[in-house]
Amino acid sequence: MEQDIDYWSVFTLAVMEEHSLKYYVDGEEYKSYNHYYRDPIIPEPAPQRGKDIFSGWSEIPAYMPDCDYNVYGTFTKYEEVNQIIVDNADVFCGTTENIEIGLQNESTDLTAYQFELSLPAGFDIAKNKKGKPDVKLSDRYEDDNPSLSIEELGNGKYRFVCISMTNGVIEGTEGPLMSMNIQVPSDVTEGSYTGKVENIVMTHADETKQKLDPVSFTFNVSTYIKGDANSDLEIDVADVVAIVNYILERPSENFDAKAADVDEDGEIDVADAVKVVNMILAQVSNSTPRKQLRTVTQAPTGDGLYVEDFSIKEGEKMQISLKLKNAIDYCSFQCDLFLPEGLTIALNKKGKPDVKLDEDRMDDHSLSVEHAANGSYRLVCTSLSNAKFYENDGPIVNIMVEPIADFPSGTQEGRIENTVLVEPNETKHKDFETSTFKVSFGIPTHVDTVKTNGTYDIYNLQGIKVRSNDSSTVLPKGMYIMNGEKFYVK
């Protein structure tokens, strides 16, 4: 017998629940979203916080799980890169060498620093006139008068502490913090010697501090200076004369063949003389001089280079002369010519300074001119036969000068510095006093007497009448105004 069977089924209505997806940065909630189970997840873009470095998010599923889910990330604070810089240096035994300790810095709020300097064995910081370490701060401090303390720890080790009493900051992002003169021992052998700057601490204006990595540097010590052919520990025109004398087979007892072979080709020839001239032209005018081992002869009183006073008008181009007065024979010279502000050396057709040797006083000399960053012109005159200059006074170099666009007024001063005169026998004369000359801008040429047509009165620069138009009074030496124009009575 068949029996009916009934089947029953029950459906339960499923309720979809939302789950939270939260992002945390450095332990704090950053963003929060709600998703249903199996919803696709689009990751949150990485947050930005200045230069700080984000770690990236922890694992993020492609689809929302059936539960709440947290994602984490952290920032690492970006530490600005600051670094002490000390360049390696080529030095000579028994000399005093100038080095710089510099700073490359991303931070612009550094206000104080300290470090320890360890020099190689036998090396020391030279002493100044007060018996203190010969160290000078650069001008990078916003404060004009930062305080620097130096403690000698012994064995070539020094501790430096520099601080601004007004919390002034170090300006710029690179450059020297200080310079110092290092005494190289006279008994040191050739080779490389290592020093170190360590225990470096930089302090920010907000009083936070940063420790920097130590820095090593090397002194490469030589027993000779390349180019110092006459062994006086200086590179100048006297070395050119020494090389020329060697080429002419008349070397002096002080000639250093190894130093004279500047291009290191095993030969001493005119190429080495040219390289020494280029070294002289490239020298920095304010470099620290080395200690001399030989005495430089004093030139006779009155000898030297000079330029006579002159006047120049706006728009005028004129030739002036660098003159040499000499009681003895010279064959070469070098000097730095500083023209007054508002005046420059004109350029010739080749775009070079329009400067020429005066042929009446020389035979086979050559002249090199370099316009330095400090505004001076370095002139180097040599002879490949060491021929002497003729006569005892007069022009030796003729220079074409012209005013610049911003034409000044009144009288300004030019000067000649760092003069070196060399005799054919290589005797060098230096330490000349600075020679000065005056340039009158916008003033006519000097006159000995003044004649008028009886029409104009004459006044001094204070506006006081000094001669009437009907007077024949002789004017004393000086500058005057007549008919609206200045003139000078000499």
Sequence and secondary structure as in RCSB ss.txt:
>XXXX:A:sequence
MEQDIDYWSVFTLAVMEEHSLKYYVDGEEYKSYNHYYRDPIIPEPAPQRGKDIFSGWSEIPAYMPDCDYNVYGTF
TKYEEVNQIIVDNADVFCGTTENIEIGLQNESTDLTAYQFELSLPAGFDIAKNKKGKPDVKLSDRYEDDNPSLSI
EELGNGKYRFVCISMTNGVIEGTEGPLMSMNIQVPSDVTEGSYTGKVENIVMTHADETKQKLDPVSFTFNVSTYI
KGDANSDLEIDVADVVAIVNYILERPSENFDAKAADVDEDGEIDVADAVKVVNMILAQVSNSTPRKQLRTVTQAP
TGDGLYVEDFSIKEGEKMQISLKLKNAIDYCSFQCDLFLPEGLTIALNKKGKPDVKLDEDRMDDHSLSVEHAANG
SYRLVCTSLSNAKFYENDGPIVNIMVEPIADFPSGTQEGRIENTVLVEPNETKHKDFETSTFKVSFGIPTHVDTV
KTNGTYDIYNLQGIKVRSNDSSTVLPKGMYIMNGEKFYVK
>XXXX:A:secstr
                 EEEEEEEETTEEEEEEEEETT B         TT EE       SB  SS EEEEE E
E     EEEE   EEEETT EEEEEEEEEES S EEEEEEEEE  TT EE B TTSSB EEE S BSSSS EEEE
EEEETTEEEEEEE TT   B SSSSEEEEEEEE  TT  SEEEEEEEEEEEEEETTS EEEE  EEEEEEEESS 
TT TTSSS  SHHHHHHHHHHHTT   TT  HHHH TT SS  SHHHHHHHHHHHHH  TT      SS      
TT EEE   EEE TT  EEEEEEEE SS   EEEEEEE  TTEEE B TTSSB EEE GGG SSEEEEEEE TTS
 EEEEEEETT     SSSSEEEEEEEEE SS   EEEEEEEEEEEEE TT  EE     EEEEEEET    BSS 
   S   EEETTS EEE TT      SEEEEETTEEEEE 
